[in-house]
Amino acid sequence: MENINTIAALFGTLITLLLSVVAYFIKQLHTDFKSVEKDLIEVKTMVLIIKTEFKSGNDLLNQKVEYIEKRVHDLELFIHKKYNYEK
């Protein structure tokens, strides 16, 4: 009977230790997931900032291109009128 109690106590201790180890790794995993979640939010924010910067830069370049196209068109009209006036 004493052997059964000793074996039960040994198995109880072993199971407790194994469950403690499992709990420790689950806690570490949870901490890692929190860290990954934080990093993911940071990455999303940076992507949004970069996307906004590229969009504003693209809009500015489009405005400059439109302005230059208008100037070229006006110059072509001016040259065309001047050429026709001299004839």
N, C-alpha and C positions, 0 to 999 in steps of 0.2 A: 504494500500500500504506500509505503514511503517512497519507493521507486516511481510510482505513478505520479505522486505529488511533485517529485523532483523533475520528472520529465515534463509535466504540465507547466511547472514554473519556468523551465528552460525554454519550452516552446512559446510560452507567453512573453518571455523576455525577448526572444528572437523575433517574434511577430511585432512587438513594440518597436524594436530597433529598426526593422525593415520599414514599418509604417512611418517612423520618424524620418528615415532617409527619403522615402517617397514624398513625404510632406515637404521636406527641405527642397527637393528638386522641383516640385510643383510651385513652391513659393518663388524660386529662382526663375522658373519659366514665366510666371505671372509678372515678375519684375521686368524680364526681358520683353515681354509683350507690351508692357506700358512704355518702355523705352522706344520700342519700334513704332508704337502709335504716335508718340511725341515726335519722333524723327519724320514720320510720314506726314504729319500735319505741317511740320517745318518745310518739308520738300514741296508740298502742295502750295504753301504760301509763296515760296520762292518761285515756283513755276508760274503762279498767277502774276507775280511782280514782273518777271521776265517777259511774259506774254503781253502784259500791259505796256511795257517799255517798247517792245518790238512793234506793237500796234500803233503807238503814238509816233514812233520813228517812221514807220511806213506811211502813216497819214501825212506827216510833214514832208517826206520825200514826194508823195503824190501831189501835194500842193505846189511844191517847187517845180515839178515836171509840168504841171498844168500852167503855171505862170510862165515858164520858159517857152512852152508851146504857143501860148498866147502872144508872147513877145515876138517869136519867130513868125507867126502868122501876120502880126501887124507890120513887121519889117518887110515881109514878102509883099503885102498889099501896098506899102509905101513905095517899094522899089518898082513894083508893077505899074503903079500910077505915075511915078516919075518917068519910067521908061516910055509909057504911052504918051505922056505929056510932051516929051522931047521929040517924038515922031512928028 
